[in-house]
């Protein structure tokens, strides 16, 4: 019976086809979908580690405590740029070990090599100061300082210039605690002009890239020497005695003739200076000595290796001592089981945030 039913269905289908059932439209050949373009993942921020021996404005943040600051002098640390121009990550290796952040304005970095940067707009020399260095995409970008003023006198000019792409290998810690003076050098020009800061320059007349010039001294304009003029633009430059230079195209509308007072100022900042004069780059720190107290020991002690340093007697640990004994100066209430570190060679931090357990110390008066 099943066989008969199957034959009937087959015949019915055959009859429908023969009676002119509309033929199925031929199917178009389907196009294979085009492969989507592969977007390469962005490169991670370049890894950059700069060894330094001095550093100021190091900020230590702990839970439930106000951040506090420290500074190192003749220590050892590594600065790593972040994506924040105002801050570095810092890993201090001695005289204590700890990780923290460091404000850019407290670090002394310089370029180790000469050359042109920012598409030729900026010419640098060994010793050019790096004011800030941060990661921007797959680049390291710096703000540089051109020029060094005579301290306490209106001679010389200091310009912040940036952004300037920089290779990490070209940056080092400042190699001397004395920075030679570098004042502006007059250039052959068609005119001297000034601009209200910041002044924006383009390396090439039609280039979209820009660098800005801002004097570090407040209330003064940006002086420039006009090399040539084309239409609404002027090619200008500022050069210094250490062979650093910034040059590019500015709009003529952004420039003006200097006033009589500004003209006198330009003469003053370009005047010759004694090459023996210099700027002190690092001032260091000194901790005050506490007032003598009864039953309180203030003096030398030896801090044992790998000892924790606490933010308060019962507070969190923020650092530890290195792997060798370290001679420190302490304040110890003889009835307490903690002592304050008053002086740590190579490191300045408030004693209010530098406590160690008594067992971490060897104190001569105890016969340790």
Backbone torsions as a table, in degrees:
resi	resn	phi	psi	omega
1	UNK	NA	-43.1	177.8
2	UNK	-60.7	-35.2	-178.9
3	UNK	-67.6	-39.5	-179.8
4	UNK	-65.4	-43.8	179.0
5	UNK	-60.3	-40.2	180.0
6	UNK	-63.9	-38.8	180.0
7	UNK	-65.9	-40.8	179.2
8	UNK	-59.2	-44.6	-179.9
9	UNK	-64.3	-38.6	179.3
10	UNK	-64.9	-41.9	179.8
11	UNK	-65.1	-41.7	-180.0
12	UNK	-60.4	-44.3	178.9
13	UNK	-63.6	-37.7	-179.3
14	UNK	-66.2	-40.1	-179.6
15	UNK	-65.8	-43.4	179.0
16	UNK	-59.6	-41.2	178.8
17	UNK	-65.7	-40.5	-178.4
18	UNK	-70.0	-27.2	-177.8
19	UNK	-82.5	12.0	173.6
20	UNK	90.0	32.3	172.3
21	UNK	-56.5	133.5	-175.1
22	UNK	-56.3	129.0	-179.1
23	UNK	-67.7	150.0	177.7
24	UNK	-70.5	131.3	179.4
25	UNK	-64.7	139.4	179.3
26	UNK	-62.9	138.1	-178.8
27	UNK	-82.1	137.2	175.4
28	UNK	-71.8	146.7	176.4
29	UNK	-65.1	125.0	-179.1
30	UNK	-76.1	133.1	177.0
31	UNK	-81.1	136.0	176.9
32	UNK	-66.7	135.9	180.0
33	UNK	-60.9	139.9	178.7
34	UNK	-69.4	138.4	179.4
35	UNK	-63.6	136.7	178.7
36	UNK	-70.6	143.1	-180.0
37	UNK	-63.4	137.8	-179.5
38	UNK	-86.1	119.1	178.3
39	UNK	-90.7	119.1	-179.1
40	UNK	-65.3	138.4	177.1
41	UNK	-64.1	140.8	-179.7
42	UNK	-61.3	144.4	178.0
43	UNK	-67.1	143.2	176.0
44	UNK	-65.4	157.0	177.4
45	UNK	-55.0	138.2	-175.9
46	UNK	-61.0	136.3	178.5
47	UNK	-77.4	126.8	-176.7
48	UNK	-141.8	123.0	178.4
49	UNK	-127.2	121.1	-175.8
50	UNK	-114.9	120.0	-179.6
51	UNK	-79.0	129.9	179.6
52	UNK	-132.6	159.7	178.1
53	UNK	-120.0	-10.8	174.2
54	UNK	-131.2	151.9	177.8
55	UNK	-170.4	136.2	178.7
56	UNK	-116.4	171.6	175.2
57	UNK	53.9	42.6	173.8
58	UNK	-84.7	124.3	-173.3
59	UNK	-110.5	127.0	-178.2
60	UNK	-112.0	120.0	-178.1
61	UNK	-113.8	127.4	178.7
62	UNK	-127.3	152.9	180.0
63	UNK	-61.0	137.4	174.7
64	UNK	65.2	16.5	176.8
65	UNK	-132.9	148.8	172.5
66	UNK	-66.6	137.8	176.5
67	UNK	-57.3	147.3	176.1
68	UNK	-130.7	165.5	-171.9
69	UNK	-114.5	159.7	176.8
70	UNK	-144.8	167.6	176.0
71	UNK	-145.3	148.0	176.5
72	UNK	-119.4	147.8	177.1
73	UNK	-143.9	121.4	-174.6
74	UNK	62.5	33.3	175.0
75	UNK	-102.3	-156.5	176.8
76	UNK	-144.2	127.8	-178.0
77	UNK	-154.6	165.3	177.5
78	UNK	-126.4	124.4	175.5
79	UNK	-95.9	135.8	176.0
80	UNK	-125.2	120.1	177.6
81	UNK	-62.1	147.1	175.2
82	UNK	-115.6	-172.0	176.2
83	UNK	-84.9	5.7	178.0
84	UNK	-105.7	114.1	-178.8
85	UNK	-59.7	-20.3	-175.3
86	UNK	-87.9	-8.2	-172.6
87	UNK	-143.2	145.7	169.0
88	UNK	-112.4	158.6	162.3
89	UNK	-87.8	142.0	-179.0
90	UNK	-133.5	134.3	174.1
91	UNK	-116.0	110.7	-178.7
92	UNK	-91.0	129.0	-177.5
93	UNK	-104.3	-23.5	176.9
94	UNK	-161.5	151.6	9.3
95	UNK	-78.8	-18.1	168.9
96	UNK	-115.5	165.3	176.8
97	UNK	-109.0	125.5	174.8
98	UNK	-166.8	160.4	176.2
99	UNK	-110.9	143.6	-178.1
100	UNK	-161.1	-171.0	169.8
101	UNK	-114.1	160.2	-179.1
102	UNK	-137.0	130.2	177.6
103	UNK	-67.9	140.8	-178.3
104	UNK	-61.1	-35.2	-176.1
105	UNK	-73.4	-2.0	177.3
106	UNK	-106.7	7.6	-175.9
107	UNK	-113.3	149.3	-179.7
108	UNK	-115.6	100.2	179.7
109	UNK	-122.2	153.2	179.5
110	UNK	-145.9	166.4	174.5
111	UNK	-85.9	142.9	-178.1
112	UNK	-95.8	-11.6	-173.1
113	UNK	-131.7	157.0	174.4
114	UNK	-92.1	162.0	176.1
115	UNK	152.6	-179.7	178.5
116	UNK	-100.3	141.8	-179.6
117	UNK	-131.3	168.2	176.0
118	UNK	53.3	54.3	177.2
119	UNK	57.7	33.6	176.4
120	UNK	89.2	-1.4	-178.0
121	UNK	-73.4	-27.5	-174.7
122	UNK	-124.0	126.7	174.8
123	UNK	-107.8	125.2	-175.5
124	UNK	-116.1	164.8	178.3
125	UNK	-132.0	159.0	173.6
126	UNK	-55.7	131.1	-177.1
127	UNK	99.7	-6.0	175.2
128	UNK	-61.5	126.7	-175.2
129	UNK	-72.8	139.8	174.0
130	UNK	-102.1	107.2	-178.0
131	UNK	-74.0	-44.0	177.0
132	UNK	-142.0	154.0	176.6
133	UNK	-146.1	123.3	-178.0
134	UNK	-145.0	162.5	179.5
135	UNK	-86.4	130.8	174.4
136	UNK	-132.7	100.3	-173.4
137	UNK	65.6	-127.5	-178.9
138	UNK	-98.1	18.3	179.9
139	UNK	-118.5	158.5	164.8
140	UNK	-104.0	131.1	-175.6
141	UNK	-123.2	134.7	-176.3
142	UNK	-118.4	155.4	160.7
143	UNK	-109.3	123.8	-175.4
144	UNK	-102.8	160.0	171.4
145	UNK	-114.0	122.8	174.1
146	UNK	-106.1	131.2	178.7
147	UNK	89.9	151.7	174.7
148	UNK	-135.2	123.3	-179.7
149	UNK	-80.0	158.0	171.0
150	UNK	-74.5	123.2	-177.2
151	UNK	-59.8	135.0	174.9
152	UNK	73.3	8.6	-179.9
153	UNK	-136.0	154.0	179.3
154	UNK	-88.6	54.2	176.1
155	UNK	-123.5	130.6	-179.2
156	UNK	94.3	172.1	-176.4
157	UNK	-146.7	139.0	174.5
158	UNK	-121.2	121.7	-178.3
159	UNK	-114.1	131.9	167.7
160	UNK	-87.8	125.8	-174.7
161	UNK	-127.7	126.3	178.1
162	UNK	-179.0	173.2	-0.5
163	UNK	-79.2	143.5	-178.8
164	UNK	-127.9	115.2	176.4
165	UNK	-61.7	136.9	-174.1
166	UNK	-139.2	144.9	171.3
167	UNK	-88.1	139.1	-178.9
168	UNK	-57.3	-38.2	-177.4
169	UNK	-63.5	-16.8	-178.6
170	UNK	-88.7	-2.7	-175.4
171	UNK	-108.5	139.3	178.4
172	UNK	-145.1	169.3	172.9
173	UNK	-68.9	149.2	177.7
174	UNK	-56.5	128.9	-170.6
175	UNK	-87.4	-7.5	-179.3
176	UNK	-142.8	152.9	177.1
177	UNK	-88.5	6.9	176.4
178	UNK	-128.8	123.9	-178.0
179	UNK	-101.6	122.1	179.4
180	UNK	-64.6	146.2	-179.6
181	UNK	-69.1	146.5	175.7
182	UNK	-143.1	108.7	-177.2
183	UNK	-108.6	160.8	-178.5
184	UNK	-61.7	145.0	178.8
185	UNK	-111.7	123.3	177.4
186	UNK	-58.3	144.0	-177.4
187	UNK	-119.5	150.2	170.5
188	UNK	-59.9	125.8	-172.0
189	UNK	-154.3	167.4	176.0
190	UNK	-89.4	-16.8	179.3
191	UNK	-171.1	159.3	170.1
192	UNK	-110.3	128.3	-179.1
193	UNK	-127.9	166.4	174.0
194	UNK	-129.3	158.5	177.8
195	UNK	-136.8	144.2	173.3
196	UNK	-72.6	131.9	-175.7
197	UNK	-73.0	154.9	-5.8
198	UNK	-80.8	147.2	175.8
199	UNK	-98.0	130.2	179.9
200	UNK	-100.5	129.1	177.5
201	UNK	-119.1	145.9	173.7
202	UNK	-108.3	130.4	-179.2
203	UNK	-56.5	-41.4	176.5
204	UNK	-121.4	149.3	-172.2
205	UNK	-54.4	-41.4	-177.5
206	UNK	-98.4	10.8	-174.6
207	UNK	-78.2	143.0	174.6
208	UNK	-78.5	-20.7	-178.6
209	UNK	-68.6	148.8	-178.1
210	UNK	-141.8	152.0	165.5
211	UNK	-127.3	150.0	179.1
212	UNK	-114.4	148.6	-179.9
213	UNK	-118.5	125.7	-179.5
214	UNK	-136.3	120.6	175.8
215	UNK	-64.4	142.3	176.8
216	UNK	-77.5	-23.6	175.2
217	UNK	-81.6	129.0	-178.5
218	UNK	-74.1	148.7	173.1
219	UNK	81.5	10.4	177.9
220	UNK	-118.9	152.0	178.9
221	UNK	-84.5	178.5	173.3
222	UNK	-95.1	113.9	176.9
223	UNK	-85.3	139.7	178.6
224	UNK	-139.2	153.3	175.6
225	UNK	-104.8	121.8	-175.9
226	UNK	-82.8	119.3	-178.7
227	UNK	-89.9	-36.2	177.4
228	UNK	-163.8	161.6	179.8
229	UNK	-129.8	138.5	176.8
230	UNK	-139.5	113.0	178.2
231	UNK	56.6	-123.8	-178.1
232	UNK	-88.5	3.2	-175.3
233	UNK	-117.9	157.1	175.8
234	UNK	-137.7	137.6	174.7
235	UNK	-91.0	121.7	-173.2
236	UNK	-127.6	164.5	-179.9
237	UNK	-152.8	155.1	168.3
238	UNK	-132.9	125.2	-178.7
239	UNK	-120.7	153.8	-178.0
240	UNK	-126.1	163.3	-175.8
241	UNK	-66.8	-15.4	178.2
242	UNK	-93.6	16.9	177.1
243	UNK	72.8	14.2	170.2
244	UNK	-84.8	157.5	-172.7
245	UNK	-163.5	148.5	170.5
246	UNK	-130.7	134.0	-174.3
247	UNK	-146.5	142.5	177.9
248	UNK	176.0	-171.1	-176.1
249	UNK	-101.9	132.9	176.2
250	UNK	-124.4	157.2	173.5
251	UNK	-74.0	139.5	-179.5
252	UNK	-64.7	-25.1	179.2
253	UNK	-67.3	-23.5	-179.6
254	UNK	-83.0	-6.1	-177.2
255	UNK	-110.1	152.7	176.2
256	UNK	-148.4	162.3	176.2
257	UNK	-69.8	141.3	179.3
258	UNK	-69.4	147.5	173.6
259	UNK	-71.0	171.3	178.9
260	UNK	-58.8	-42.4	179.6
261	UNK	-65.4	-40.5	179.4
262	UNK	-68.1	-34.0	177.4
263	UNK	-64.4	-40.3	176.7
264	UNK	-64.8	-40.6	178.7
265	UNK	-62.4	-41.7	179.4
266	UNK	-62.5	-39.3	176.1
267	UNK	-62.0	-38.4	-178.4
268	UNK	-69.2	-42.0	-175.2
269	UNK	-75.0	-17.1	179.1
270	UNK	-100.0	3.4	-179.4
271	UNK	-67.6	150.4	177.7
272	UNK	-63.1	144.6	177.8
273	UNK	-124.7	159.4	177.2
274	UNK	-67.4	118.8	-178.2
275	UNK	-63.3	-13.5	177.9
276	UNK	-78.8	-17.0	177.5
277	UNK	-68.7	149.0	-179.3
278	UNK	-152.7	165.4	178.8
279	UNK	-105.3	130.7	175.6
280	UNK	-74.5	125.8	-176.4
281	UNK	-88.0	-24.9	-172.7
282	UNK	-140.4	123.3	-176.6
283	UNK	-97.5	-25.2	-179.7
284	UNK	78.4	-176.5	-177.0
285	UNK	-138.4	158.4	174.3
286	UNK	-141.0	137.1	-179.4
287	UNK	-94.6	139.6	178.5
288	UNK	-70.0	148.9	178.6
289	UNK	-86.7	133.0	-178.5
290	UNK	-71.9	157.6	176.1
291	UNK	-70.5	135.5	179.7
292	UNK	-57.6	141.8	180.0
293	UNK	-134.6	151.1	178.8
294	UNK	-71.2	140.0	178.0
295	UNK	63.2	24.3	177.9
296	UNK	-125.2	127.8	177.5
297	UNK	-91.9	127.5	172.3
298	UNK	-126.5	114.3	-177.8
299	UNK	175.9	-163.5	-174.6
300	UNK	-80.3	144.2	173.5
301	UNK	-148.3	164.8	176.7
302	UNK	-109.3	123.5	178.5
303	UNK	-88.2	122.8	-174.9
304	UNK	-71.0	153.5	-177.9
305	UNK	-58.6	146.7	174.9
306	UNK	55.1	34.3	177.8
307	UNK	-87.5	137.2	178.6
308	UNK	-71.9	143.2	174.4
309	UNK	-112.0	128.4	-171.3
310	UNK	-109.7	156.6	179.1
311	UNK	-80.2	-16.0	176.3
312	UNK	-162.7	168.0	-177.8
313	UNK	-52.9	-37.9	178.6
314	UNK	-113.3	17.2	-173.2
315	UNK	-92.1	-176.7	-176.6
316	UNK	-73.2	155.2	176.4
317	UNK	-81.9	134.7	178.0
318	UNK	-123.3	-11.3	179.4
319	UNK	-156.3	170.7	172.1
320	UNK	-142.2	156.4	179.8
321	UNK	-75.1	163.4	-177.7
322	UNK	-76.9	-172.8	-171.3
323	UNK	-85.5	7.2	176.5
324	UNK	-129.6	154.7	178.3
325	UNK	-59.4	145.2	-177.2
326	UNK	-126.5	125.8	178.1
327	UNK	-79.0	125.0	-177.4
328	UNK	-131.6	169.6	173.2
329	UNK	-112.3	132.7	-171.4
330	UNK	-128.9	161.7	167.6
331	UNK	-120.3	121.7	-175.6
332	UNK	-132.4	117.6	169.9
333	UNK	-74.5	120.4	-169.8
334	UNK	-62.9	-11.8	178.0
335	UNK	-99.5	0.6	-175.9
336	UNK	-101.8	159.9	177.7
337	UNK	-103.8	12.5	175.2
338	UNK	-131.9	158.6	176.2
339	UNK	-137.3	154.0	177.0
340	UNK	-94.7	142.1	174.6
341	UNK	-89.8	107.9	-179.1
342	UNK	-82.6	-34.8	-177.5
343	UNK	-144.7	125.9	177.1
344	UNK	-122.2	114.6	-177.5
345	UNK	-54.1	124.9	178.5
346	UNK	88.0	-2.0	-179.1
347	UNK	-140.5	135.2	172.9
348	UNK	-116.4	126.2	173.3
349	UNK	-153.2	148.3	-179.6
350	UNK	-59.2	134.9	177.9
351	UNK	-62.0	-21.5	177.3
352	UNK	-65.4	-17.6	-179.4
353	UNK	-119.6	21.9	-179.0
354	UNK	-136.8	89.6	-178.7
355	UNK	-120.4	146.4	174.9
356	UNK	-134.7	153.5	175.7
357	UNK	-72.2	149.0	-176.4
358	UNK	-59.0	-34.2	-179.0
359	UNK	-68.9	-12.0	177.4
360	UNK	-83.3	-6.9	-174.9
361	UNK	-114.1	149.3	167.6
362	UNK	-114.4	112.2	-174.9
363	UNK	-110.8	123.3	-175.6
364	UNK	-56.0	-39.2	-175.4
365	UNK	-66.6	-18.4	178.1
366	UNK	-89.6	-7.5	-177.4
367	UNK	78.1	23.3	-179.8
368	UNK	-68.1	NA	NA
